[in-house]
Amino acid sequence: MAEVILTTDTGAPRKPASMAIIAGVVILVGIGIWYGVTRILSVTGSVLVKHELVLDITTDDSNGPVISPDGDTIVYTKDGRLWSHYLSNDSAQLIEGSDGAERPFWSPDGRNVGFFKQATVGAPAVYSVPTDGGVIRRIGGLPAGYPYGADWKDDGEITVGLTPRTRGFVNAELYSLSLGEGSARILLQPMAARGESGIMYPSYLPDGSLMYALTTIEGAGTLVVKSGQTLTILISHEGEAIAFPSYSPSGHIVYQLGFPRSSGIWALPFNGVTKNRNAAPFRITDKGSMPSVSDNGTLVYHIPPGGELRQLVRVDRQGAVLDTVSEVQEEMDFPAIAPDDTRVAVTAKSDRNIDIWVHRLDNGRKLRLTESQALDHFPSWAPSGDHVAFSSTRNTEGGIFYRRSDAQGLVRPLVVSETAWAPSWGRDNALIYQSFSPDTQGDLAYIRPWTNRTSRPFLTFPSFEATPVISPDSRYVAYASDISGRSEIYITSFPRAGMLTQVSREGGALPKWSRSSHELFYVAPSQGGEDPRSMIMAVTVKTDGKLAVAYPQALFELSRIGSATAVGSYDVMGDGQHFLVVQAIDNTPKATVRIAENWHREFGR
């Protein structure tokens, strides 16, 4: 454990060795409610006790479980709500009032659970709810971005790691929220002059100093402690990011090495930053992710299974499933149908890599289009059908890339920018996409890939604009925006934005055009529901001459097909009468949660 003293305003950094920064991604795993003791082992001085929970309900790596300060309860997200599981009596119960909860964390007294809403899209907000259920409390909002960890201090201050982009840890910074204030303030930002790229996963040590995970511009994963104006590097790993660091009263810092692909749970002997023991970190387990440690030293982590298994089905306008058109894949999402209706590009996971695949609709056979440790997602076809564009976190800056749809040739960049994603390729070869700005949140921009790759701004409102799609006649763009205070669908002219026409009436996301440009589809909450991905809606649109939009009509509920949890779970076929929908299937593998009391006794250190 090497002590390196850096001031926060002067001095050159000592740069850790370089590595490839591994970008963040939402990895879905299972949660359920079977409990069993797998091992009890007596050792000298204390007793090492290990328990296992086999969990079968889908959740994200960041959605728990997290252990309470007293070590008796774990909390996790199940079906969009919080559940608590009491280890002492092996019982689980719903925490009432926690609808929409994501990424839970405990209050220091264990009486409340903090959580995020809209953690995966838009501008997240922080809430809390009593562990025995009750009135939900909104603590405050955050800028548009993606949260990476939170810690709740004794004085009521909550520190959050947040990236203002959609890609990984790049530009992640720490924000502070205080109970009763309602607004977030920046606490700590990465400094390029020190070679810093992103700061996330805050955790306070017993003496009040702040520990966090840092990624560098050159790509090292580093643990840092900030005490006053002094920064101390505890450990730096080449080649892998660090996530979920947690202090253990056994005299260790426990953390996950590698993110999103974990290479195991590690421990660093730690006796305070001023007491350098020159001890090397050691691996607790080569499997597992999201470690969490209680005040009495009980360690919890989970071993995720493969992702949720999904397939593509063809449905009619009433939602009746007609046939299955793809092989089964993990975490399949974002289907994009080729212009000739013979193929569909999807995002799917294999060996914990998120990549682009192409399925043939005549025989269901699949072709892998990309193979990278980066996150490749949100495919869009070129009008000719011979190329596929997609968002990616690959290379140093990420952006939008493309490749031939037969997987020949190299992956090449179209827009080199860490803020660009969700491309839509129009028939006139214009490619519109979403771009993030710390000032205006989600903006829209476009390029013309084969003639002029200079990015041109399209919409730069202070609201959050997302998932733009160009109409097939190239005259309009439909997109989602929260300019009204919630996500709705709008249409405006293209390539020069004009008057905005609201299409949806009760919330909406993920618009898709029919091939004729005379109908627009989107997803909206079902009656009485809060899930913005529940109901497929259809709207008649007149695009020749003056724009005219009819009243939206409900077609079918995605939950009937088993796809309510998929983020981008549908596309429209050329006839406008059929859809391809992502369907979850029943044989999803189960995850295992491991709980170890006095875990360090197994290692004798």
MOHU-V55093 format. One record per pair of residues at least 12 apart in sequence whose C-alpha atoms are under 8 Angstrom apart, sorted by the first residue. I is the first residue (numbers start at 1). J is the second residue. If there is no record, write none. Layout:
I|J + I|J
This chain:
1|234 + 1|235 + 1|276 + 1|277 + 1|278 + 1|279 + 1|280 + 2|233 + 2|234 + 2|235 + 2|276 + 2|278 + 3|232 + 3|233 + 3|234 + 3|273 + 3|276 + 4|231 + 4|232 + 4|233 + 5|230 + 5|231 + 5|232 + 5|233 + 6|230 + 6|231 + 6|232 + 7|229 + 7|230 + 7|231 + 8|229 + 8|230 + 8|231 + 12|193 + 12|194 + 13|193 + 13|194 + 13|195 + 14|194 + 15|194 + 15|195 + 15|218 + 16|216 + 16|218 + 16|220 + 16|236 + 16|237 + 16|238 + 17|218 + 17|219 + 17|220 + 17|237 + 17|238 + 18|218 + 18|219 + 18|220 + 18|238 + 18|239 + 19|218 + 19|219 + 19|220 + 19|238 + 19|239 + 19|240 + 20|218 + 20|219 + 20|220 + 20|239 + 20|240 + 21|215 + 21|218 + 21|219 + 21|220 + 21|239 + 21|240 + 21|241 + 21|396 + 22|168 + 22|240 + 22|241 + 22|258 + 22|259 + 22|260 + 22|373 + 22|374 + 23|167 + 23|168 + 23|169 + 23|170 + 23|259 + 23|260 + 23|374 + 23|375 + 23|393 + 24|167 + 24|168 + 24|169 + 24|259 + 24|260 + 24|375 + 25|167 + 25|168 + 25|260 + 25|375 + 26|60 + 26|61 + 26|120 + 27|60 + 27|61 + 27|260 + 27|307 + 28|58 + 28|59 + 28|60 + 28|61 + 28|307 + 28|308 + 28|331 + 29|57 + 29|58 + 29|59 + 29|60 + 29|61 + 29|304 + 29|305 + 29|306 + 29|307 + 29|308 + 29|590 + 29|591 + 30|55 + 30|56 + 30|57 + 30|58 + 30|59 + 30|304 + 30|305 + 30|308 + 30|588 + 30|589 + 30|590 + 30|591 + 31|54 + 31|55 + 31|56 + 31|57 + 31|58 + 31|59 + 31|78 + 31|590 + 31|591 + 32|54 + 32|55 + 32|56 + 32|57 + 33|53 + 33|54 + 33|55 + 33|56 + 33|92 + 34|53 + 34|54 + 34|55 + 35|51 + 35|52 + 35|53 + 35|54 + 35|90 + 36|51 + 36|52 + 36|53 + 37|50 + 37|51 + 37|52 + 38|50 + 38|51 + 38|52 + 39|51 + 43|601 + 46|598 + 46|601 + 47|597 + 47|598 + 47|601 + 48|596 + 48|597 + 48|598 + 48|599 + 48|601 + 48|602 + 49|596 + 49|597 + 49|598 + 49|599 + 50|594 + 50|595 + 50|596 + 50|597 + 51|594 + 51|595 + 51|596 + 52|592 + 52|593 + 52|594 + 52|595 + 53|592 + 53|593 + 53|594 + 54|590 + 54|591 + 54|592 + 54|593 + 55|590 + 55|591 + 55|592 + 55|593 + 56|588 + 56|589 + 56|590 + 56|591 + 57|78 + 57|79 + 57|590 + 58|78 + 58|79 + 58|308 + 59|77 + 59|78 + 59|79 + 61|289 + 61|290 + 61|304 + 62|103 + 62|290 + 63|76 + 63|77 + 63|102 + 63|103 + 63|104 + 64|76 + 64|77 + 64|103 + 64|104 + 64|290 + 65|77 + 65|292 + 65|300 + 65|301 + 65|302 + 65|593 + 66|104 + 66|105 + 66|106 + 66|291 + 66|292 + 66|300 + 67|106 + 67|292 + 67|293 + 67|294 + 67|299 + 67|300 + 68|106 + 68|110 + 68|294 + 69|106 + 69|108 + 69|109 + 69|110 + 69|293 + 69|294 + 69|295 + 69|296 + 70|110 + 70|294 + 70|295 + 70|296 + 71|293 + 71|294 + 71|295 + 71|296 + 71|297 + 71|298 + 72|86 + 72|87 + 72|88 + 73|85 + 73|86 + 73|87 + 74|86 + 74|87 + 75|104 + 76|103 + 76|104 + 77|101 + 77|102 + 77|103 + 77|104 + 80|99 + 80|100 + 80|101 + 80|102 + 81|94 + 81|95 + 81|98 + 81|99 + 81|100 + 81|101 + 81|102 + 82|94 + 82|95 + 82|96 + 82|98 + 82|99 + 82|101 + 82|104 + 83|95 + 84|131 + 95|130 + 95|131 + 95|132 + 95|133 + 96|132 + 96|133 + 96|134 + 97|129 + 97|133 + 97|134 + 97|135 + 97|136 + 98|129 + 98|133 + 98|136 + 100|117 + 100|118 + 101|115 + 101|116 + 101|117 + 102|115 + 102|116 + 102|117 + 102|118 + 102|119 + 103|115 + 103|116 + 103|119 + 103|149 + 104|116 + 105|150 + 105|151 + 105|152 + 106|151 + 106|152 + 107|152 + 107|153 + 108|152 + 108|153 + 108|154 + 109|154 + 110|131 + 111|130 + 111|131 + 112|128 + 112|129 + 112|130 + 112|131 + 113|128 + 113|129 + 113|130 + 113|131 + 114|126 + 114|127 + 114|128 + 114|129 + 115|127 + 115|128 + 119|145 + 119|146 + 119|147 + 120|146 + 121|144 + 121|145 + 121|146 + 122|144 + 122|145 + 122|464 + 123|141 + 123|142 + 123|143 + 123|144 + 123|145 + 123|146 + 124|141 + 124|142 + 124|143 + 124|144 + 124|145 + 124|146 + 124|147 + 125|138 + 125|139 + 125|140 + 125|141 + 125|142 + 126|138 + 126|139 + 126|140 + 126|141 + 126|142 + 127|139 + 127|140 + 138|182 + 139|177 + 139|178 + 139|179 + 139|180 + 139|181 + 139|182 + 140|177 + 140|181 + 140|182 + 140|183 + 140|184 + 141|182 + 141|183 + 141|184 + 142|183 + 142|184 + 143|164 + 143|438 + 143|441 + 144|164 + 144|165 + 144|438 + 144|441 + 144|442 + 144|464 + 145|162 + 145|163 + 145|164 + 145|165 + 145|166 + 146|162 + 146|163 + 146|164 + 146|165 + 146|166 + 147|160 + 147|161 + 147|162 + 147|163 + 148|160 + 148|161 + 148|162 + 148|163 + 148|200 + 148|201 + 149|161 + 149|162 + 149|200 + 149|201 + 149|202 + 149|244 + 150|201 + 150|202 + 150|203 + 151|202 + 151|203 + 151|204 + 153|204 + 156|178 + 156|179 + 157|176 + 157|177 + 157|178 + 157|179 + 158|176 + 158|177 + 158|178 + 159|174 + 159|175 + 159|176 + 159|177 + 159|202 + 160|174 + 160|175 + 160|176 + 160|177 + 160|200 + 160|201 + 160|202 + 161|173 + 161|174 + 161|175 + 161|199 + 161|200 + 161|201 + 161|202 + 162|174 + 162|175 + 162|200 + 163|198 + 164|436 + 164|437 + 164|438 + 165|418 + 165|419 + 165|436 + 166|419 + 166|421 + 167|393 + 167|398 + 167|418 + 167|419 + 168|393 + 169|197 + 169|198 + 169|199 + 169|200 + 169|215 + 170|197 + 170|198 + 170|215 + 170|418 + 171|189 + 171|190 + 171|197 + 171|198 + 171|199 + 172|189 + 172|190 + 172|197 + 172|198 + 172|199 + 172|200 + 173|186 + 173|187 + 173|188 + 173|189 + 173|190 + 173|198 + 173|199 + 173|200 + 174|186 + 174|187 + 174|188 + 174|189 + 174|199 + 174|200 + 174|202 + 175|187 + 175|188 + 192|217 + 195|216 + 195|217 + 195|218 + 196|214 + 196|215 + 196|216 + 196|217 + 197|214 + 197|215 + 197|216 + 197|217 + 198|214 + 198|215 + 198|216 + 199|212 + 199|213 + 199|214 + 199|215 + 200|212 + 200|213 + 200|214 + 200|243 + 201|213 + 201|243 + 201|244 + 201|245 + 202|245 + 203|245 + 203|246 + 203|247 + 205|247 + 208|227 + 209|225 + 209|226 + 209|227 + 209|228 + 210|225 + 210|226 + 210|227 + 211|223 + 211|224 + 211|225 + 211|226 + 211|245 + 212|224 + 212|225 + 212|245 + 213|242 + 213|243 + 213|244 + 213|245 + 214|242 + 215|241 + 215|242 + 219|238 + 219|239 + 219|240 + 220|236 + 220|237 + 220|238 + 220|239 + 220|240 + 220|241 + 221|236 + 221|237 + 221|238 + 221|239 + 221|240 + 221|241 + 221|242 + 222|234 + 222|235 + 222|236 + 222|237 + 222|241 + 222|242 + 223|235 + 223|236 + 223|242 + 225|273 + 232|273 + 234|273 + 240|257 + 240|258 + 240|259 + 241|257 + 241|258 + 241|259 + 242|255 + 242|256 + 242|257 + 242|258 + 242|259 + 243|255 + 243|256 + 243|257 + 243|258 + 243|259 + 243|290 + 244|256 + 244|290 + 244|291 + 244|292 + 245|291 + 246|291 + 246|292 + 246|293 + 247|293 + 248|293 + 248|294 + 248|295 + 248|297 + 249|295 + 249|296 + 249|297 + 250|297 + 250|598 + 250|600 + 251|269 + 251|270 + 251|271 + 252|267 + 252|268 + 252|269 + 252|270 + 252|271 + 253|267 + 253|268 + 253|269 + 253|270 + 254|266 + 254|267 + 254|268 + 254|291 + 254|293 + 255|267 + 255|290 + 255|291 + 256|289 + 256|290 + 256|291 + 261|352 + 262|287 + 262|288 + 262|289 + 263|286 + 263|287 + 263|288 + 264|283 + 264|284 + 264|285 + 264|286 + 264|287 + 264|288 + 264|289 + 265|283 + 265|284 + 265|285 + 265|286 + 265|287 + 265|288 + 265|289 + 265|291 + 266|281 + 266|282 + 266|283 + 266|284 + 266|285 + 267|281 + 267|282 + 267|283 + 267|284 + 268|280 + 268|281 + 268|282 + 269|281 + 269|605 + 287|303 + 288|301 + 288|302 + 288|303 + 288|304 + 289|301 + 289|302 + 289|303 + 289|304 + 290|302 + 297|597 + 297|598 + 297|599 + 298|595 + 298|596 + 298|597 + 298|598 + 298|599 + 299|595 + 299|596 + 299|597 + 299|598 + 299|599 + 300|593 + 300|594 + 300|595 + 300|596 + 301|593 + 301|594 + 301|595 + 302|591 + 302|592 + 302|593 + 302|594 + 303|591 + 303|592 + 303|593 + 303|594 + 304|590 + 304|591 + 304|592 + 305|589 + 305|590 + 305|591 + 305|592 + 306|330 + 306|352 + 306|588 + 306|589 + 307|330 + 307|331 + 307|349 + 307|588 + 307|589 + 308|330 + 308|331 + 308|584 + 308|585 + 308|588 + 308|589 + 309|328 + 309|329 + 309|330 + 309|331 + 309|332 + 309|584 + 309|585 + 309|586 + 309|587 + 309|588 + 310|328 + 310|329 + 310|330 + 310|331 + 310|332 + 310|582 + 310|583 + 310|584 + 310|585 + 311|324 + 311|325 + 311|326 + 311|327 + 311|328 + 311|329 + 311|332 + 311|582 + 311|583 + 311|584 + 311|585 + 312|324 + 312|325 + 312|326 + 312|327 + 312|328 + 312|580 + 312|581 + 312|582 + 312|583 + 313|325 + 313|326 + 313|580 + 313|581 + 313|582 + 313|583 + 314|578 + 314|579 + 314|580 + 314|581 + 315|578 + 315|579 + 315|580 + 315|581 + 316|577 + 316|578 + 316|579 + 317|555 + 317|556 + 317|577 + 317|578 + 317|579 + 318|555 + 318|556 + 319|555 + 319|556 + 319|557 + 319|558 + 319|560 + 319|561 + 321|561 + 325|360 + 325|361 + 325|362 + 325|363 + 325|364 + 326|359 + 326|360 + 326|361 + 326|363 + 326|364 + 326|365 + 326|366 + 327|359 + 327|364 + 327|365 + 327|366 + 329|348 + 329|349 + 329|350 + 330|348 + 330|349 + 330|350 + 331|347 + 331|348 + 331|349 + 332|346 + 332|347 + 332|348 + 332|349 + 332|582 + 333|346 + 333|347 + 333|348 + 333|566 + 333|567 + 333|568 + 333|569 + 333|582 + 334|346 + 334|347 + 334|377 + 334|378 + 334|379 + 334|567 + 334|568 + 334|569 + 334|570 + 335|347 + 335|379 + 335|568 + 335|569 + 335|570 + 335|571 + 335|580 + 335|581 + 335|582 + 336|379 + 336|380 + 336|381 + 336|571 + 337|381 + 337|571 + 337|572 + 337|573 + 338|381 + 338|385 + 339|381 + 339|383 + 339|384 + 339|385 + 339|574 + 340|385 + 340|574 + 341|361 + 341|573 + 341|574 + 342|360 + 342|361 + 342|362 + 343|358 + 343|359 + 343|360 + 343|361 + 344|358 + 344|359 + 344|360 + 344|361 + 345|357 + 345|358 + 345|359 + 345|379 + 345|380 + 346|358 + 346|359 + 346|377 + 346|378 + 346|379 + 347|376 + 347|377 + 347|378 + 347|379 + 353|371 + 353|372 + 353|373 + 353|374 + 353|375 + 354|372 + 354|373 + 354|374 + 354|375 + 354|376 + 354|377 + 355|368 + 355|369 + 355|370 + 355|371 + 355|372 + 355|375 + 355|376 + 355|377 + 356|368 + 356|369 + 356|370 + 356|371 + 356|376 + 356|377 + 356|379 + 356|390 + 357|369 + 357|370 + 358|405 + 367|406 + 367|407 + 368|407 + 369|403 + 369|405 + 369|406 + 369|407 + 370|407 + 370|411 + 372|394 + 373|394 + 374|392 + 374|393 + 374|394 + 375|391 + 375|392 + 375|393 + 375|394 + 376|390 + 376|391 + 376|392 + 376|393 + 376|394 + 377|390 + 377|391 + 377|392 + 378|390 + 378|391 + 378|421 + 378|422 + 378|423 + 379|391 + 379|422 + 379|423 + 380|423 + 380|424 + 380|425 + 381|424 + 381|425 + 382|425 + 382|426 + 382|427 + 382|429 + 383|425 + 383|426 + 383|427 + 383|428 + 383|429 + 385|405 + 386|404 + 386|405 + 386|406 + 387|402 + 387|403 + 387|404 + 387|405 + 388|402 + 388|403 + 388|404 + 388|405 + 389|401 + 389|402 + 389|403 + 389|423 + 389|425 + 390|402 + 390|421 + 390|422 + 390|423 + 391|420 + 391|421 + 391|422 + 391|423 + 392|421 + 393|418 + 397|416 + 397|417 + 397|418 + 398|416 + 398|417 + 398|418 + 399|413 + 399|414 + 399|415 + 399|416 + 399|417 + 399|418 + 399|419 + 399|420 + 399|421 + 400|413 + 400|414 + 400|415 + 400|416 + 400|417 + 400|420 + 400|421 + 400|423 + 401|413 + 401|414 + 401|415 + 402|414 + 414|449 + 414|453 + 415|453 + 415|455 + 419|434 + 419|435 + 419|436 + 419|437 + 420|433 + 420|434 + 420|435 + 420|436 + 421|433 + 421|434 + 421|435 + 422|434 + 422|466 + 422|467 + 422|468 + 423|467 + 423|468 + 424|468 + 424|469 + 424|470 + 425|469 + 425|470 + 426|469 + 426|470 + 426|471 + 426|472 + 426|474 + 427|472 + 427|473 + 427|474 + 428|474 + 429|448 + 429|449 + 429|450 + 430|446 + 430|447 + 430|448 + 430|449 + 431|446 + 431|447 + 431|448 + 431|449 + 432|444 + 432|445 + 432|446 + 432|447 + 432|468 + 432|469 + 432|470 + 433|445 + 433|446 + 433|467 + 433|468 + 434|465 + 434|466 + 434|467 + 434|468 + 439|462 + 440|460 + 440|461 + 440|462 + 440|463 + 440|464 + 441|462 + 441|463 + 441|464 + 441|465 + 442|460 + 442|462 + 442|463 + 442|464 + 442|465 + 442|466 + 443|457 + 443|458 + 443|459 + 443|460 + 443|461 + 443|464 + 443|465 + 443|466 + 444|457 + 444|458 + 444|459 + 444|460 + 444|465 + 444|466 + 444|468 + 445|457 + 445|458 + 445|459 + 446|458 + 458|495 + 458|496 + 458|497 + 459|497 + 463|481 + 463|482 + 463|483 + 464|481 + 464|482 + 464|483 + 465|479 + 465|480 + 465|481 + 465|482 + 466|479 + 466|480 + 466|481 + 467|479 + 467|480 + 467|510 + 467|511 + 468|480 + 468|511 + 469|511 + 469|512 + 469|513 + 470|494 + 470|513 + 471|513 + 471|517 + 472|513 + 472|514 + 472|515 + 472|516 + 472|517 + 473|516 + 473|517 + 474|494 + 475|493 + 475|494 + 475|495 + 475|543 + 476|491 + 476|492 + 476|493 + 476|494 + 476|495 + 476|543 + 477|491 + 477|492 + 477|493 + 477|494 + 478|490 + 478|491 + 478|492 + 478|511 + 478|512 + 479|491 + 479|509 + 479|510 + 479|511 + 480|508 + 480|509 + 480|510 + 480|511 + 486|507 + 487|507 + 487|508 + 487|509 + 488|502 + 488|503 + 488|504 + 488|505 + 488|506 + 488|507 + 488|508 + 488|509 + 489|502 + 489|503 + 489|504 + 489|507 + 489|508 + 489|509 + 489|511 + 489|522 + 490|502 + 490|503 + 490|504 + 491|503 + 503|539 + 503|549 + 503|551 + 503|552 + 504|552 + 505|552 + 506|524 + 506|525 + 507|524 + 507|525 + 507|532 + 508|522 + 508|523 + 508|524 + 508|525 + 508|532 + 509|522 + 509|523 + 509|524 + 509|532 + 509|533 + 510|522 + 510|523 + 510|568 + 511|523 + 512|571 + 512|572 + 513|572 + 514|572 + 514|573 + 514|574 + 514|575 + 514|576 + 515|574 + 515|575 + 515|576 + 517|541 + 517|542 + 517|543 + 518|540 + 518|541 + 518|542 + 518|543 + 519|538 + 519|539 + 519|540 + 519|541 + 519|542 + 520|538 + 520|539 + 520|540 + 520|541 + 521|536 + 521|537 + 521|538 + 521|539 + 522|536 + 522|537 + 522|538 + 523|535 + 523|536 + 523|537 + 524|536 + 524|537 + 526|557 + 533|558 + 533|564 + 533|565 + 533|567 + 534|557 + 534|558 + 534|559 + 534|564 + 535|554 + 535|555 + 535|556 + 535|557 + 535|558 + 536|554 + 536|555 + 536|556 + 536|557 + 536|558 + 537|552 + 537|553 + 537|554 + 537|555 + 537|556 + 538|552 + 538|553 + 538|554 + 538|555 + 539|551 + 539|552 + 539|553 + 540|552 + 561|581 + 561|583 + 562|582 + 562|583 + 562|584 + 562|585 + 563|581 + 563|582 + 563|583 + 563|584 + 566|582 + 569|581 + 569|582 + 570|582
